[in-house]
Amino acid sequence: MKNKFTFLNPSTPTRRLLMWICVGMLTTPIISCSDSDDGDDNSNTVQVDFYGTSSTVSEADAEGVSIPLIFTDAPTRPGTYQITWESEEELVYGKDFTTEPEANDGVINVEVVAGQKDASIKYLPIDNKVDEGDRRITFNLHSATGGLSVGTASDFILTLENDDKAVLFSKVSFEDIETMLSVHYYDYGLASENHALVNNPNQPPVNSEGLNELGYQASYFNTRGLEGLTDGDYVGIVKATVVNGGYPDGTQGYEMSDTDGKMRLTFDELGIEGYLSTNISIDVYLHDENGKGLQYDDEDVLRIYVKLDDGEEIDIINSKGSNLNDLFVGNFDKWTTLKASVPKEAKSLTLYVEFDVDTRFDILYFDNIRFSGVNEDEI
């Protein structure tokens, strides 16, 4: 079978053939040039880098600090670079700091014009009058467009120095009452009714009048229709160390376990008038019998919170609506410090600890409760 495709008709005049060859020689370089231009647009971008790797600014510095950036060359065309940030201490934009330019949805967009040789952003701290220690935030050159590209120095760490000093003004270490060792507490009230718990002779105390420390009162709430604490359980002030290995402050702590309903410890109202902010910390130890992080179900609730004189409640931890297994991943069977702050002036607060579980392996210890405040003289 003959191939019908003909590359060149033999009868084509020589003059026309030479014309085609000439046209081909003229057009080929033009096409080649166009492809090269596209490649140069991508390869000739200017790199953006942070100038330096870290800096420090005081929380009280209203003028803030500039974070400089440099270019490998002056860009020949405009572009934009984007900066994001992350903070292990959970610094919040608009609450703890702002920036210039302003951020939008967690991104700072900085526009650059042709011929510009450097740039910067400004970090503006917000003084919250809370003693939370020094904190760090890491800025990241996330992306760039137009005539810019991200260089190798793409991270910048900024340390925010705390300028507020809190003074300890109250604490609870559960050392003011001597307790029994490994003895059950029995509730002689009705498990079907909500009621206050009382101290029983020769049993671990559950209440304190606050002889040397802040006082507290225990109570029981029937949330499960079970026997509550009437069957005898390990609750109240304890010395037991078999599970927890000891206590952060002294030789005693407070235990709640197998409550078969909700047990609440209500601390005496504490005056905080005159403090610009108040910090609360409490050390807790939550037991996981099998060490697999699967012990607690959705009905098991741990809530520790403060209630202010105006009725506002501030959670230190609240597992209601979630799961204790998830909240305590990596923190079972070791002492963990939980913290919260009242970032405003108030007249008083009341601390509450609530534990609602239903097996003998569900064990909570807590100790070393501390209240500190920042006042004008300490700033």
Secondary structure, DSSP 8 states (H G I E B T S, - for coil): ------SS-TTS-HHHHHHHHHHHHHHHHHHHHHHHHHHHHHHT-EEEEESSSEEEEETT-TT-EEEEEEESS--SS-EEEEEEEE-TT---BTTTEEEES-EETTEEEEEE-TT--EEEEEEEE---------EEEEEEEEEEEETEEE-S--EEEEEEE-----EEEEEE-S-SS---SS--B---S-TTS-EE----TTS----B--SSS--EEEEEE-SSSS-TTTT-B--EEE---TTT-S-SSSS-EEEEE--SEEEEEEE--EE-TT-SEEEEEEEEEE--TTSSS----TT-EEEEEEEETTS-EEEEEE-TTS-HHHHTTTTTTS-EEEEEEE-S--SEEEEEEEEEE-STT-EEEEEEEEEEEE-GGG-
